Amino acid sequence: MVVRSARNVETQKKKKRRAAPRKKVTRIQGNTLAARRRLKKLAGKARAKAAS
């Protein structure tokens, strides 16, 4: 279970503030069969779109 003490909350806030800004992920990466299949399909669609 996650501890939600006042001190812990402050620490989390500090960590969040210090974290480097990153772009949100546009497509779900992953190494599972379903995820890889979905990525492959999306990649194919993107290639077809770029070619046309």
ABEGO torsion letter per residue (X at the ends): XBBBBAAAAAAAAAAAAABBBBBBBABBBEABAAAAAAAAAAAAAAAAAAAX
